[in-house]
């Protein structure tokens, strides 16, 4: 953890059983008390951050046309929202809040995919340059959907 981080390195993810509702579980995948679900989901943090950074570089390289700048702002907003909302989900105080936040992550990831497709299909940027990002947004969306389904099953 960086010294300027203001967090305590814990993830307020949902406990496996209601008796442990106030227990905070570490997000560190090497931590002994982290549940397998948290370990799997914690792989999303670096991936969502990397996506945001890649989109920042992409937007900076777009042509300075009105269309490119408008679409660029949209893809930038949605891509950065993926990581921000995932982190918010990781700090959720309840299973319901976690599911709600992860739903936002799902929507923003899918929206990012849409805007990347618009950039490619419009010819504003070469489609081959976007292939890896399109693949990553598809994978992130699938992982988030799976996480939501798992969380919903645990709520029943």
PyMOL commands that set and color helices and strands:
alter all, ss='L'
color gray80, all
select helices_A, chain A and resi 18-20+36-41+43-61+66-90+95-121+127-155
alter helices_A, ss='H'
color red, helices_A
select strands_A, chain A and resi 10-11+25-26
alter strands_A, ss='S'
color yellow, strands_A
deselect
rebuild
show_as cartoon
